[in-house]
Amino acid sequence: MAGEVGRHLEFCALTGNEARGLELLSENRNLFDEVESPLDQLDFLTGVEVLLQRVALLGHDALPTTGYAGRTWTVAALRAEVKSRADDLAARFDTRNGTTVHTDRRRSRLDRAPLLESLELTLRPRGLDDLAPAEPIAASAPAPAAPRTVTAVPDSLPELIVRARALDEQGHPDAQACWARLRTLVTARGHVHPDDPAVGPLVRLRADLLADEGNRAGERDEYADAADLHEEAAGLYDDAGAPGHAALARASALLATAEIPAPDTDATDTTDTTGTDTTGTDTTGTDTTGTDTTGTDTTGTDTDAAEAKVAALTAAHAAMVRLHEETPGLAPYQEARLLRMRATALGLRLQTSHSEEHAVPVFAEADLLHAFAVRHDLPGQISNALLLRASTHALSGDLPAAVAEIDALLDRLKAQGPAWHLPRTLGLRGRLQLGLRDATTAYADFSEGLRLAADWPADAVGTDRLHGDLAEACMHLGRPDEALRHLTLSAEAHLRRGSRTDAFCAHSNAAQLSLELGRVEDCIALLDSVLAEPDAAAGELDDRLLAQLRLTRARALHAGEDLKAATAEFVTLAAESAGWDDDPGSHAMIAAETAVLLGESGEFGRARQAADQALAAHARAPRYEKVSNCVRELARLQAQQQGADGLADALDLLAVAGRIADEARTAGYEAHGRSLDTALAYEHGRVNAYAGTYEDALTALNRAVALLDERSPEPDRAEEWAEEWAECVRLAGAVEGIYLERPAPALTRIDAAVTRLTAAGHTELTEPLISLAARLRDEE
């Protein structure tokens, strides 16, 4: 696909998407070194040159970019290098063929003028200025690291095997390229294993490749596959006479097996579409536990599943300790890895249980790993131990202590390395800062982490997660457009890594954010493309995640005023979710939304059936606010559309909402938005007003105002409270002054409200009241 990538870069250059082109170039940096066909290489390099030429013409020739391994590049320097190599290739082809075809083709592509100034790509609103070197970040963030020297992949097979194993011992990210190359060579027809004592037998190499494949499966959360691959690798290591490696493989299998979700517990919550998962787990040891910065318990509500996982991790740790004790002759790096996996198992147990008693053993194992790594001078494992300590402080709720540990670790990494630990460490520091509500510092940490991550293979340093974290920081800072771009980049990085579920989750969040920004068409287009993916279309995707994507699409269709299509999708989802015995709460919410859409279409019989489904599910897993909103809105719609004829049914629905409010009060539930009681009183006012029973409407609205006056608003909800209060007063004034024809008391009410709102600084809320007062005075 090298030629196609070159054409894609050329397309970006000719449509005003130069910044996107540079991103794509960075994502495909491997093509500089891995394209074996000279013709494909020429096609790729010409596309690269078209892009770089355009970027230079726009005055950004000093912009840093990605190029050949071994040095850092600017646009100008890389353009000169690419031009030299591509000109040489074209000339050699033309000399051989006795023509000028390839030189002419290159000239034609390079001379082509842009097709148009700008073609906005879906969810890609970015320009070259966004790629310019940023202003200095906050002083709390680490200084830029020196450019690294990239390890080239050797051509000699014995040398390649030795290099891969040496890099793997260090945990070096460049080992991945070596294993990938070896996997290609070993599986090729006619492969002959080198007869070299330094390399060892073929069975040892096959075990190495299986272990690497198991690690990558674990990173994608494919724990069952990872466990099987590690077990198979352990057997081959035994055959090869490598007991230390066999022990490591078996420990990895134990950890992966403990991570396998219990049956019926791996469902995706279809009700949470607003945030990015900030907890996660990296069993490589560089970020073993996380801190939940969203304020939600991300271990889930299934207590039985959590207890089962705690038990599995406890057993895995005990088995690793026995394995460690029973395996003689371990090399220091092997013993350190076993110690790290032991600590990882306990860290995951703490992350699952959130129990204080589980924190102490993690600290003990981390300290044991640290002492061993210091004694044997293993920088990577020293870093892992310190990161484990910081993560454990975070999970224990001591975020300042976690930040102090992270800051000390960052100082050490900048001074002594390993440099590839910096991006993940900065990522954890950023998540800690979000937990401390310092989004500005978090943004700086994530941005610096991404900048440093560009030096390494993306899937080795967590680029996908850094983009997701940066999206969350952007939302905290009120930068939704930037957040949307990072969610999209996160999804793309997950796809390249093979983590399709994570990619679809990121796409789901991007679609939800697009919808919140009012970009309905973008949202629908994105979801249509995701839902058309073969595994989604074939139903191979997790059914809850698929339902979440369809749910967001249905909401987008509703927002786009395609009521018929939206209703059809909601009805289908409500029918499917009725079978989710393990998740009645999500079914309650889907059925509630379905009822409202059916009500908007005037199908009140079907709407009531859907509402009854929501109520039945709510009885099993309460969703007070969502279900109350549903029945109140359904009551309003019926009264609005049917007037007095619909009053009885509307009041019956409001009686149901009243019972829900009573249940919530008894359970001690506090609504996140409007109070259920004041919302119910207000809805009684609207329903009676639509039905023409104005005295009852006014009584209900007066009650709503009184309830609001009784509740002192929280400081962060003062504006919301004022909006609700002002609307209740406005509607009460309209009912009293216009429909009951009592303008004098209505004007007294309205004038007092205007005075109160003005004194509180809510002058923008007085405009509807002032307009209503003017109308009443005109009619007097």
VENFENUR-V370533 format. One record per helix or strand. SS is the DSSP state (A for helix, B for strand). FROM is the first residue (numbers start at 0). LEN is the number of residues. If there is no record, write none. Layout:
SS,FROM,LEN
SS,FROM,LEN
//
This chain:
A,1,13
A,17,10
A,30,4
A,37,20
B,63,2
B,72,2
A,74,23
A,100,11
A,127,4
A,156,14
A,174,13
A,201,18
A,222,18
A,242,17
B,281,1
B,286,1
A,302,24
A,331,22
A,356,19
A,378,17
A,398,18
A,418,17
A,438,15
A,457,3
A,462,14
A,479,18
A,499,17
A,519,12
A,533,4
A,542,17
A,562,15
A,583,17
A,603,17
A,623,44
A,675,16
A,693,17
A,714,25
A,742,17
A,762,17
//
